[in-house]
Amino acid sequence: MARSALDELSESGAFVRTASTFRNLVTRDPNSPFPAESGRYHLYISYACPWASRCLAFLKIKGLDKAISFTSVKPKWERTKETDEHMGWVFHASDTEEPDAGSDPLNGAKSIRELYELASTEYSGKYTVPVLWDKKLKTIVNNESSEIIRMFNTEFNDIAEKPSLDLYPPHLQAQINEINDWIYNGINNGVYKCGFAKQQEPYDKAVKSLYESLDKCEEILSKQRFLCGNTLTEADIRLFVTLIRFDEVYAVHFKCNKKLLREYPNLFNYTKDIFQVPGMSSTVNMEHIKKHYYGSHPSINPYGIIPQGPDIDFSAPHDTERFST
């Protein structure tokens, strides 16, 4: 049966995310099944999805725009097939229907689900983005964002415009991995555990963990510009995609309203700082973000009404340069 994230609940009513399935790797080795080649791969994303957005962020800030093409789906989930009730990511019929969302230029697919079925007739998991597609072999290489960003960081350096930018440098890898772990559990996935909980107890537990983790970030960022010191790393991009959605969506839609991002001085300045990294702002489409969350989860927001605010200006000045002196 076709599933979505809304179906991933334990018996206690807690949200439990399942692992991604396609886990092949693009490498610099020309003899590998998936060698890094300019023009060979295509990234399917949703601007609404934080996991897909972090892949797009790596593509943009590494300067891979000319080497790897990408397409965004429509922001709001729709029926993916006439034969069942599954709701998921779909493409527009043309590239002019809605700004920043297009048709599938490679396979003419109507939905992300169709891509999964093209790649594997036996597939029975979720039909998620991101999808890294191999144009040559006409299949999905990988749908795990944490692995795709690592590939973009290193494996395409021979064709990247910014090969010297290393967001996962060897001397920081242990620290980055440790930070990623608690930020994923408490914040990235934590907001979903709050929003998709169907019992009070798992919601309360998730909220406690979320705000303990946010408070920990706020403390770290009172002493340094980024999570691993004064150097931008993968850990920052992974945190950013949740923070940028926090006040606009998660505080309301996922009931994460104990404290807003704007009430954390260091975290708020940090979010503005990363938003202003060249290439990052183009990965944030707040219209798509709000259309998706408020319009795709009828069990949470049955009438699909989209709140008007708060319209935060992330291009406003910040004071994180003080850590550089």
N, C-alpha and C positions, 0 to 999 in steps of 0.2 A: 504494500500500500504506500502511495506517495505521502511523504511527511514534510513538515516544516518545523522551525524552531518552537512553534507554539505547542507541538506535540511532545516535547522532551521534558516530561515530568516524572518524578519518582512517586512512590505510593504516599509519601508524606506531603506531597504537593510542592516539592522543591524542584526548581529548574536544574536539569543536568544535561550539559551540552555533550553531544557525541563527537567522536574524532572524525577528521577528514579522511577520505578514502584514497584519492589519487596522490601518490607520494613519490613520483619519479623526479629526478633532478636534472636540470640543465647544468652542464659543466664546461670548463674551458678545454677539456680534452676533445680534440677533433674526431676521435674514434669512439666516443661515447654514443649511446643511442640518441641522446638529446644534446648535441653540441651547441655552444653559444654561437649563433650566427645572426647577423643583421637581417631583419625582414622575415625571419622564420616563425617568430612567435607573436601571438596576439593575446592581450589581456582583456578579459571580460570583467567588468566591474559594475557596481552600483555606487553612485556618489553618496547614497544614503547609508551604505553599510560601512561600519568602521574597519572591519577586517579587510575589505576590498580597498578602502581608502588608504590604508597604510601601504598597500602595494603600489597604488598610484603615486603616493608621496615619494617612495623610493625611486620609481621610474622617472619622476620629474626632477628630483634634486640630484640624481646621479647623471642626468642628461642622457636618458635612454629613449627620448621621444622619437628620434629618427630610426632607431633600431627595433623598437617594439611598439606596435600599434595597439590601440585600445578602443573599446566600445562600452558605453554605459547603457544599461537597461532602463526601462521606465521606473520611476520611483515607487509607484504603488503596486502592490501585489495584485495579480489578476488570475483568472482561471488559466491553467497551463495546458489543459486538454479538455476536449468536449466529453470524454468518456468517464471522467471522475470529477470530484469536487476540489482537487488540490489547488491551492492558491500559492503563487510564487512569482519569481522574476520573469518578466516578459519584455520582448523587444517592441519597438514601434514598427509600424508597417513601412514608414519612410523616415528619412533623416530630418524632415521639416515639421514633424508633428509637435514636438516639445523641445525646448532648448536643452542642450547637453544630454539628450538621449536619442539613440538612433536605432536603425535596423541592423540585423546581423549581416555584415559585409562579406562573410566567408562562406557560410553554409545556408544562408536564408532561413535560419531557424526562427521560430516564432517565440521560443522561450529558452531559458537556460536549461530547463528540463530536457528539451530536445537535444542539446549538446551532450548531456550526460548519456542519453540513450544512443546517440551516434557513437560515442566513445566505448560504451559497454551495454550490450543488450541485457546483461544479467544484473545491472546496477539496481539496488533497492534502497539506497540511502537518501539523504536530503539533496536537494538541487540548489547548492549554495554558490555564491560568489565570494571571493574571486575565482576565476578559472583561467589558468595559463594554458593556452591552446597551441598545439604544434600544427602549423599550416601544411607542412610537408607530409606528415603522417596522418593528418586529420584525426587527431585525438587529444584528449586532455592529458597534459603532462602532470599538472599538480593543482590541487585546490586547497592547499593549506597555506594560509597567508604568512605564517611565521617562517616557512621554508622558502616561499617565493621572494620575500624581502632579502633573505640571505643570498639567494641566487643573484638578485639584482645588484646587491652590494659588491659582489666579488667576481662572479663568473662571466659577466659581460664587460669587464674593465677594458678589454682590447678594443671595444667599440663604443664605450661610454664617453660622453663629453667631459665628465669629471671623474676620471679613474682614480685620482689621488684621494678623493673623499671616501674615507672608510668609516662607516657607521657601526662597525663591529670589529674594532681593532684588537689584535691578539692580547695586548696587555690589559684590556678592560673586559675581556670576554667572560671571565668568571663573575665579575661584579655585575655585568649586564644580565647574565643568566639568572643570578640571584634576585635582582630587582624585577626582571620580567615575571618571575614566578609569583611573587606576592602582589604585584600590580595586576597581573592577569586574574588571579583568584579573587582579589579584593575589589578591583575597580573595573577593568575591561569586561570581564564576565560577571563581576559583582553587580553591576547595574541591571543586567539581564536577570540575575537571580532575584533581585528586588522586584523587577517589573513583571516577571512571568510566574512568580510564586502564587499559589492558589490556596495557601493556608497562612495564618498569621505567624506561626512560629518560624517557618523557614524565611519568611519576609523579614521578621525582626532580626534573625541571625545574620541575614545578608546585609541589612542596613548597618548593623553594628560593625561588621567587617569592612564595609565600604568606607565608613567615616573614620575608622581607625587607620585605614590605608591612606585616605586623603590627608588626614592630620600628619601622618608620617611623611608624606610628600611635602607638605607645607613646611615642616621642620627642616627637612633636607634642603629645600630651596630657599630657606632663610640664610643659608651659609654659602651657597654656590649657585651658579647660573643654571646648570643642568643636573640631571640625576647622578651622573658619574663624575662630576667636577665641573670644569668650565669648557668641556667639549661636548658638542651635540652627538648623540649616539642613537642607535636603534631603540633603546629603552625610552627615549624621549618621544620618538615618533609613535611608538606603541601607546604611550600614555596620552599624547596629544589628541588622538582621534576620539578618545572618550571624553576628554575635557571639553573639546570644542562643541560637543553635543549636549553637554551637561545641563546648562540652564535653559536651553531652548527646548529640550526634549525630556531628558531623564528626570529632571526635578519634578516635572508635571506628570508625564506619561507613565514613568516607572516608579513614581512615588518616592523619589530620592530628594526630598524637600527639607531635610533636617538643616542643611546649610547649603547655600548656593556657591558656585565657583567664584562669583564676584565678591563673596564674603571672605575668601581666602586671598589676601593681598599678594602673597608670593606665587601661588598657583595661577592666579589671574594674569599677573605680569608675565609669567613663564609661558602661558598659553598664547598671549599676544606676541611674545618674542618668537616663538616657533612659527606662528602663523605668518610672520613677516620674513621668514627665511625664503630666499628666492625660489619660486616654484611651488611653495606650500599652499598659498592662498588659492591657487587654481584647482586644488584638490578638494576644496570645501565648497559645497553647494547647499546652502542652508534651505533653499526652497525644496530641493529633492529630499533632504534629510527630514524635514517636517512633514512633507506629503507622505513619505513612506511610513514613518512611525505612527502618526496620528490616523493614517488612512488604511493601514494594513493589518491592524490588530483589533477586530471588532469585539473580541471578548473583553478588551480593556477600554476601548473608546468606540462604543457601538454606533454612534452617529457620525463618526469620522470628522468631527469639527477640529479645525486647526487653530490653535491659539495665535493671536496676532503678534505677541511680543516674544522676548524682550528686545530683539534687534540689536545685539551687542556689536559694537565697533571694535573688532580685533586688530584693526590697523592703527588704533590709537597709540600714543606713546607709552612706553614701558620704561622701567628703570633698571633692567637686569644688566645693562652695560657696567654697572658699578662693580660687578664681580671681575671684570676684565682688567681693572687697574691694580 
